[in-house]
Amino acid sequence: MDTLEEINLKGFVDEYIDPTLDLFVEIEKLKKEKNAVILAHYYQEGDIQDIADYIGDSLGLSQQAAKTDADIIVFAGVHFMAETAKILSPNKKVLLPDLKAGCSLADSCPPHLFRKFKESYPDHLVITYVNCTAELKALSDIVCTSSNAIQIVESLPKDQKIIFGPDKNLGAYVAKKTGRDLVLWNGACMVHEIFSREKITKLKERHPNAKLLAHPECEDVILQMADYIGSTTGILKYATNNPATEFIVATEAGILHQMQKDNPTKKFFPAPPNNTCACNDCPHMKRNTLEKLYLCLKNEMPEVTVPEHIIVRAVKPIERMLEISAQLGL
């Protein structure tokens, strides 16, 4: 018989599910029974976004969950997002439908290597993008998001030396916009690095009036082509508020579900990547399914935990970010 740890790692994904079950109905029942809230990132599959209580980007979802009186948080996203929810809601049980839902960006910055990197720049303040592990947050002075990174950096004295990690593309974009000389960690998101300039150019030729919307995690060659650069939430708002009717979207394709729901008369095209499958889905995000979400809530596993000493240290740079954001009116 499996140990509790083995069961938690397995996450009950092999458990039989009656095919006649209406999972939407069953999940709603379990939510009420267990006083649970479901959070879904914009990159999740459409069914999960539709069943979620809150849809958004990673930090915003964790902040929303912290405000609720739920006992259980089911985070349909990736591991670092569930960790952030646990940091902000340490007394709540945090579940992740598939524990193997990791993140290429977070994985590109192992904490023990970043610690040594940080030691090489003892007079530098450390700003880390929220898309990183709890351990990396614990090594940071300030956490930022893709929507406030520029303002966070600009709020600091011009002579303040800064390490920015783990995303080199976001860091380079912030450095370019602020004119600051940032020391960058060499990390990146696999999804945002595969977009093809050549294929996007051809797509724009077929849709000359389409606006190109790009996430700042993309490489500079793509950002230079973009009509708008912003976070997932920013991209959604731009598509809704802009009078254009066609958009090419250079970020994970899951966001198109919400964009189309919010703007049924507009057309959205995923920016083509430089690969043979012509897809820009995050394989980690897509590990979560409606079936795994149901089993996760039913069995209250797998659970994401963060050591208390890491929570104590990791919450401080998040709070620093929120303080700066409040001062700047963001």
C-alpha positions in Angstrom: 0.0 0.0 0.0 1.3 3.5 -0.9 2.6 5.7 1.9 0.9 9.1 2.5 3.9 10.8 0.7 3.6 8.5 -2.3 -0.2 9.1 -2.5 0.3 12.8 -2.3 2.9 12.7 -5.1 0.6 10.6 -7.2 -2.2 13.0 -6.6 -4.9 10.3 -7.2 -4.6 10.9 -10.9 -5.0 7.1 -11.5 -8.3 6.9 -9.6 -11.3 5.7 -11.6 -13.9 8.4 -12.4 -17.4 7.4 -13.4 -17.7 8.7 -17.0 -21.4 9.5 -16.4 -20.5 12.1 -13.7 -21.1 15.7 -14.5 -17.8 17.0 -13.2 -19.0 20.7 -13.1 -21.9 19.7 -10.8 -19.7 17.5 -8.6 -17.0 20.1 -8.2 -19.6 22.7 -7.2 -21.0 20.3 -4.6 -17.5 19.6 -3.2 -16.7 23.4 -3.1 -19.7 24.0 -0.8 -19.1 20.9 1.3 -15.5 21.7 1.9 -15.7 25.5 1.9 -13.2 25.6 -0.9 -12.3 28.2 -3.5 -10.9 27.5 -6.9 -8.3 29.8 -8.5 -7.5 29.4 -12.2 -4.7 31.1 -14.1 -5.4 32.5 -17.5 -3.3 29.8 -19.1 -5.4 26.9 -17.9 -7.7 25.0 -20.2 -11.2 26.5 -20.9 -13.2 24.1 -18.7 -11.0 24.9 -15.7 -11.4 28.7 -16.2 -15.1 28.2 -16.5 -15.5 26.4 -13.2 -13.1 28.7 -11.3 -14.3 31.2 -8.7 -11.5 33.6 -9.7 -9.5 33.9 -12.9 -6.4 36.0 -13.2 -2.6 36.2 -13.0 -0.7 34.4 -10.2 -0.2 37.1 -7.6 -3.7 38.6 -8.0 -5.2 35.2 -7.5 -3.3 34.5 -4.3 -4.3 38.0 -3.0 -7.9 37.2 -3.8 -7.8 33.9 -2.0 -6.3 35.5 1.1 -9.3 37.7 1.3 -11.8 34.9 1.3 -13.0 32.8 4.3 -12.3 29.6 2.4 -10.6 26.7 4.3 -9.2 25.2 1.1 -7.6 26.9 -1.9 -7.4 24.8 -5.1 -4.9 26.5 -7.3 -5.2 25.5 -11.0 -1.9 26.8 -12.1 1.7 25.7 -11.5 3.7 24.9 -8.3 5.2 28.3 -7.6 1.7 29.9 -7.8 0.4 27.5 -5.2 3.4 28.3 -3.0 2.6 32.0 -3.3 -1.0 31.3 -2.2 0.4 29.3 0.8 2.8 32.2 1.7 -0.1 34.7 1.8 -2.6 32.2 3.4 -0.4 30.0 5.7 -3.4 28.8 7.7 -5.3 27.5 4.7 -4.9 24.2 2.9 -3.5 24.8 -0.6 -4.0 22.1 -3.2 -2.6 21.7 -6.7 -4.3 19.3 -9.1 -1.0 18.0 -10.4 2.2 18.4 -8.3 4.2 17.9 -11.5 2.9 21.1 -12.9 6.2 23.0 -12.6 7.6 26.0 -14.4 10.5 26.3 -16.8 11.2 29.8 -15.6 11.2 28.9 -11.9 13.3 25.8 -12.7 15.9 27.9 -14.5 16.9 29.6 -11.2 17.9 27.0 -8.6 18.0 28.8 -5.2 21.4 27.4 -4.2 23.0 28.7 -7.3 21.2 32.1 -7.1 22.4 32.4 -3.5 26.0 32.1 -4.7 25.2 34.5 -7.6 23.8 37.0 -5.0 26.9 36.7 -2.9 29.0 38.0 -5.8 27.1 41.3 -5.7 26.9 42.1 -1.9 26.0 45.8 -2.5 23.1 44.9 -4.8 19.4 44.9 -3.9 17.6 41.8 -5.2 14.3 42.1 -7.1 12.7 38.9 -8.3 9.8 38.4 -10.6 6.9 36.7 -8.8 7.2 33.7 -11.2 9.8 32.0 -9.0 9.9 29.5 -6.1 9.2 30.3 -2.5 12.9 29.8 -1.7 13.9 32.3 -4.3 11.5 34.9 -2.9 13.0 34.2 0.5 16.4 35.3 -1.0 14.9 38.6 -2.3 14.4 42.1 -1.1 11.5 43.0 -3.3 9.2 40.9 -5.5 7.6 42.4 -8.6 5.1 41.4 -11.3 5.3 42.0 -15.0 2.8 44.9 -14.6 4.7 46.8 -11.9 8.4 45.8 -12.5 9.2 49.1 -14.2 7.6 51.2 -11.5 9.2 49.2 -8.7 12.7 49.8 -10.2 12.0 53.5 -10.9 10.9 53.9 -7.3 14.4 53.1 -6.0 17.3 55.6 -5.9 19.2 55.9 -9.2 22.5 54.9 -7.6 20.9 51.7 -6.1 22.6 48.7 -7.6 20.1 45.9 -8.5 20.1 42.2 -9.3 17.0 41.2 -11.3 15.9 37.6 -11.7 15.0 35.1 -12.8 13.6 36.2 -16.2 16.3 37.8 -18.4 13.8 39.0 -21.0 11.6 40.8 -18.5 14.8 42.1 -16.9 16.2 43.4 -20.2 12.8 45.1 -21.0 12.8 46.8 -17.6 16.4 47.9 -18.0 15.6 49.3 -21.4 12.5 51.2 -20.2 14.1 52.6 -17.0 17.6 53.2 -18.3 19.0 51.3 -15.3 22.0 48.9 -15.4 20.5 45.7 -14.0 22.5 42.6 -13.2 20.4 39.9 -14.8 20.1 36.2 -13.9 20.1 34.1 -17.1 16.6 32.5 -16.8 13.6 32.4 -19.2 10.2 30.9 -19.9 10.2 28.2 -22.5 6.8 29.3 -23.9 7.7 33.0 -24.3 11.1 32.2 -26.0 9.7 30.1 -28.9 7.8 32.7 -30.8 9.0 33.1 -34.4 9.5 36.6 -35.8 9.3 35.3 -39.3 6.0 33.4 -38.8 4.5 36.4 -37.0 5.5 38.7 -39.8 3.8 36.3 -42.3 0.7 36.2 -40.1 0.6 40.0 -40.0 0.8 40.1 -43.8 -2.4 38.0 -43.9 -4.0 40.2 -41.2 -2.5 43.7 -41.8 -4.9 45.4 -39.3 -4.2 43.0 -36.5 -2.5 44.4 -33.3 0.4 42.3 -31.9 0.1 42.0 -28.1 3.2 40.6 -26.3 4.1 39.6 -22.8 7.4 41.2 -21.6 8.8 37.7 -21.0 9.1 37.4 -24.8 12.5 38.0 -26.4 13.4 41.6 -27.5 13.0 40.7 -31.2 9.3 40.0 -30.6 8.8 43.0 -28.3 10.2 45.4 -30.9 7.3 44.3 -33.2 4.6 44.6 -30.6 1.8 47.2 -30.6 1.3 46.6 -26.9 3.5 45.0 -24.3 2.0 44.0 -20.9 1.0 41.4 -18.4 -1.7 38.9 -19.0 -4.2 41.1 -17.3 -2.9 44.1 -19.3 -3.2 42.2 -22.6 -6.8 41.3 -21.8 -7.8 44.9 -21.0 -6.0 46.2 -24.1 -7.9 43.8 -26.4 -11.2 44.8 -24.8 -10.6 48.6 -24.8 -8.9 48.9 -28.2 -11.2 49.4 -31.2 -9.2 47.0 -33.4 -11.1 43.8 -34.2 -8.1 41.4 -34.8 -5.2 40.6 -32.5 -2.1 38.4 -32.6 -1.3 37.3 -29.1 2.3 36.5 -28.1 1.8 34.7 -24.8 0.5 31.3 -23.7 -2.5 30.3 -25.8 -4.8 29.6 -22.8 -5.4 33.4 -22.5 -7.4 33.3 -25.8 -10.3 31.6 -24.0 -11.0 34.5 -21.8 -10.2 37.0 -24.5 -12.8 35.5 -26.8 -15.4 35.3 -24.0 -14.9 38.9 -23.2 -14.9 40.0 -26.9 -17.0 37.6 -29.0 -17.0 39.8 -32.1 -13.2 40.1 -32.3 -10.7 37.6 -33.7 -7.7 36.4 -31.8 -4.7 34.5 -33.3 -2.1 32.8 -31.2 1.4 34.0 -32.2 3.1 31.2 -34.1 6.1 29.6 -32.4 9.3 28.4 -34.0 8.5 24.7 -33.7 6.9 22.0 -35.8 3.7 21.5 -33.8 2.6 25.1 -34.2 1.5 25.3 -30.6 2.4 27.7 -27.8 0.8 25.9 -24.9 2.7 25.5 -21.6 3.1 21.8 -21.0 3.2 22.4 -17.2 0.0 24.5 -17.1 -1.8 21.9 -19.3 -1.0 19.1 -16.9 -4.0 20.2 -14.9 -7.3 18.8 -16.2 -10.9 19.0 -15.0 -10.6 15.4 -13.9 -7.5 16.1 -11.8 -9.2 19.1 -10.3 -12.2 17.0 -9.2 -10.0 14.3 -7.6 -7.8 16.9 -6.0 -10.8 18.5 -4.3 -12.5 15.2 -3.5 -9.4 13.8 -1.8 -7.8 17.0 -0.6 -4.5 16.0 -2.2 -2.0 16.7 -3.4 -1.2 19.5 -0.9 1.4 22.2 -1.4 3.3 23.1 1.8 6.0 25.6 2.4 8.3 25.5 5.5 7.5 28.1 8.1 10.9 29.7 8.0 10.6 30.1 4.2 7.1 31.7 4.6 8.5 34.2 7.2 11.2 35.3 4.8 9.3 35.1 1.5 6.4 37.2 2.6 8.6 40.2 3.4 9.6 41.0 -0.2 6.0 40.5 -1.3 4.8 43.0 1.4 7.6 45.4 0.3 6.2 45.3 -3.2 2.7 45.9 -2.0 3.8 48.8 0.1 5.7 50.4 -2.9 2.7 49.8 -5.2 0.3 51.5 -2.7 2.7 54.5 -2.4 2.8 54.8 -6.2 -1.0 54.3 -6.5 -0.7 51.2 -8.6 
